[in-house]
Amino acid sequence: MVHAAAGGGVMDIPGLSRDRDFESWLAAREPALQRTAHLLTGDVHSAQDLVQNTLAKLYLAWGRLDHVADVDAYARRILLNEHRTAWRRPVRRREQITDVVPDRAAPSQPEYDGQHEAVWKFVSSLPPKQRAVVVLRFYEQRTEAEIADLMGISLGTVKSQSSRALAALRAHLAEHPEIAGKDES
């Protein structure tokens, strides 16, 4: 509801410019958060839930962010904390994802060689903390120091998690000729 001022103009309503600022930031940055969340969770629906929880927390803190130099980094930290909270829960319910929804025709897909999906399944096999380090390091191109700060862990932990993840991926590369570039026959 907008109130008219005594001079006939529109008064500034508290919170209105805050909402506009948040909406502007959201329009520019939500796709990047969605991509990162999808890489972290391995599932588009879980990623959407993760981003929604992140945005809710960010919106509640938005009025206090005047002193925060990098809102993107703050949002990414919330995203990682939310993700970490989810995989630390003692009981994790895993939904069964299917390629085809029953009783409906599947939309036609363009010709695809399956390599992208194979790589994603390969990376998804990593434990959550290692996968988070790999996503931040190699997808988001973050430095080890930035990752340590974002995840609230030591630089040594980032290095060891990255090393373990890469060693695990290398060890199983021979089992995935579609990724390794070797012919299956």
Secondary structure as GFF3:
##gff-version 3
##sequence-region A 1 185
A	DSSP	alpha_helix	16	41	.	.	.	ID=ss1
A	DSSP	alpha_helix	44	61	.	.	.	ID=ss2
A	DSSP	three_ten_helix	62	67	.	.	.	ID=ss3
A	DSSP	alpha_helix	71	88	.	.	.	ID=ss4
A	DSSP	alpha_helix	115	124	.	.	.	ID=ss5
A	DSSP	alpha_helix	128	134	.	.	.	ID=ss6
A	DSSP	pi_helix	135	139	.	.	.	ID=ss7
A	DSSP	alpha_helix	144	151	.	.	.	ID=ss8
A	DSSP	alpha_helix	155	171	.	.	.	ID=ss9
A	DSSP	three_ten_helix	173	175	.	.	.	ID=ss10
A	DSSP	alpha_helix	177	180	.	.	.	ID=ss11
###
